[in-house]
């Protein structure tokens, strides 16, 4: 990893892959495996001009609150377009200024992808002119819950319930069931007839 100055960060060239932030730095991954970083100044970092960086910079703002200086796209990536007072108006989907264009809405429930999303296709006949997506319907805030925890606790949270079958999560252990039944019999709340 190379720590760059803000000017070198913004001017860095290469095949951009991903961008993410943590409490003190913004990181960008370039092909082939080149990782560069820049220090955050009051929660902000210089915006990248790579075409693929748009989505990542929006995610960094939504998930971590880190703003890309000079980044003009104000749309959210995850927060579902909530107003400061909590209202959630339907987002505006601008249509291309071409006669005969129709919009086709798909989602947010869609079986063809893993994460639920809402898509708007702007179509002219069979030609798709524009595709807009709104993601984050399955966002649970897991990263926010992990912040401030020890590395051992974060690993345990990351493993979470994946290591345990779902039926084990939802049903109590046999020993707990036996204790619960014994308690109900002693208190007279048991309706089992024994």
N, C-alpha and C positions, 0 to 999 in steps of 0.2 A: 504494500500500500504506500502511495506517495501522498504526502500532505502538500496541497498547492495553495498559492495565494489566490484571493478572489479573482484577480485579473486572469491568471493562468487557468483557473477553473472554468471561467466563462469562455475562454478562447480555446480550450482543449479540443483537439480533433481526434476522430476515430470512429469506429463502428459502435454506437451507443447500444447498450443492452438494458440497463436498469439503473434506478436511482432510489435511495432510501435515506432516512435520517434517524439519528438517535439524539440523546440529550445534548451532545456537544458538537456533532459534525454532520455534514451531508456527504454521502458517498455516491459515487457513480462508477458503474462497471462497464468497461469497454472490452471489445473483443480484441485480442485473444487473452482473456483473463487479467486485464489491466485494471486495477482498482485504485481510484484516486479519491481524495477527500478534501474538504474545505471546512474550516472552523465556522460554526454558527456565530453570528454577531446579533445579540438580542433576538434570538430565535429566527434569524433570517439568513439566507445564502443567495449568491448570485444565480439568476435563472440560466438554464441551459437552452440553447437555441436548436438543439437536435429535435427532429420531428417526433420521435418516440418519447421524448422527455415530458411532453405535455401531461399525459395521464399520470405519470409518477409524481410530478410536482403537485398536481391536484390531490393525489393520495397523501403526500407528505403533509399538506395543509390540513386535510380532513382528519387524518389519524393522529398526527403529532402536533399540529398547530404551527409548523414551521413554514414560513412564507418565502417564496422565491422572488427576490427583488427583480423587477423588470418584467415579471410574468403578468400578462394582461388578461388571461382567461380566468374569469371569476366564478365559473361554474363549479359546483361541488362534485366529488367523485362518489361519495358514500352517504352523505347526510340527508338525502331525499328532499332537498330543497325546502327545508324548514325556514320559516320566517323567524325573526327574533322573539316574537310573541308566541311561538309554538304552532301557528297555523301551518298547514302543509298544502299550499295550492298546487294544482297540477302544473308541471313544468311546461314552459313554452318550447315548442319544436318548430323552429323557423322552416318554412317551405321555400324551395328554390323558386325564383321569379320566372318560371317558364309556364306557359299555358298548357293545360292538360295534365299537370302533375297531381298525383294522388298520394296520400299518406296511408300506409298500412301499419296498424299497431299490433304488436305481438308481445304478450307477457303481461304481468311479471311472472306468471307461472308458465314455464316452457320445458317440456320433457327432453329437448334435444341437447341441453347443456347441464352441467353439474350445478352451477349456481343460478338461482332465479334472477332474471333481468327483464327489463322492459326495452323493447326495440321499436324504433320507428323507421320504416322504409319509405323513402320518397321515390316513387316510381313513375315512369312515363312509358306506358305500355308494358313491355317485358323488361325494359332496361331499368336497373336500380341506379338512381342518381346520387342518393345519399343514404347512409345508414347511421342512425344515432342510437347509442345505447345508454341506459341508466342501470348501473350495477349497485351492489351493496345490500340487496334485500336480505341476505343471509349474514350480514355483518353482526358479530356478537360482541365486539369490543374486547377480545381476548388479550390483545397486546396491551391495552390500557389496564386490564386487571393484573398483568404480569409486572408492570412498572413498579419499581421500588422493592421488589421481592428479592430474596437471596438467590444465587444461581441454582442451588439445590432445589429450592421451592419452585423456581421457574421451570426446571426440568420436570418436576413432578406434575405441575400444572399442564405442561405441554403434552406429557403422556396422558394425563387426565383419565378419562374413562375409556380410552381406546384399548387399553390392555385388558379390560374386563368386558365380557359379553353383555349385551344389552339386557338380557333377562336377569342377570345378576345385579345390575344397577337398580332395576325396578322392583325386584322382589327381595325381601329380607332373608338373611341367612337362616338355615334350619334351626340353629341354636336360638336365634332371636325369636323365631316363630314359636318355639317351645316355651320360652320365657313369657311371651305375650299371652299364650293360651293359659299357662299356669296362673298368671296374674288375673286374667279374666275369670277363671274358675274360682279363685280365692275371693274375688270381690263380688261374685254373684252376677257379673255381667255376661257370662258365657251363655250362649243360646244353643250350644251344641247338644245339650241333653245328657251330658256325662256328669 
